[in-house]
Amino acid sequence: MNIQQITWDEALPVRHCVLWPTKSLLFCKVEGDEAANHYGAFVDGQLVCVASIYIDGNKARLRKFATLSEFQSKGIGTKVIEYLVSELKDLNIGYFWCDARTSALGFYQKFGLQTEGSEFKKSSVSYYKMAVRWDL
């Protein structure tokens, strides 16, 4: 597996397939994509996992993290998040957060993220804000 930076438009097909397959491809594009940092995990040359990081000062937000279903539960997403956490710490980012699907809370807790606030819905999917602070 190889993790590297990709462009936002390279991330769209994986986002679409995994997160919002019933919506249009452009529904998966978010404001700020052009300025964000996008990462992809490749297995045998195939893009199988994507994650986008939006940095604001010393805070970073993870958005549109998705792994193709046939590659889930193989540790790929874990390796991507570990890679991102290392990159963010190198950039002196002290606060890392995301809106996590309720079904994925356990995954994010492995990296020290904790829920902040109450459950909410976006497009009829349940989420929690999750975050971690690092002392750098």
Buried (B, 14 or more C-beta within 10 A) or exposed (E): BEBEEBEBEEBBBBBBBBBBEEEEEEBBBEEBBEEBBBBBBBBEEEBBBBBBBBBEEEBBBBBBBBBBEEBBEBEBBBBBBBBBBEBBEEBEBBBBBBBBBEEBBEBBBEBEBEBEEEEEEEEEEEBBBBBBEBEE
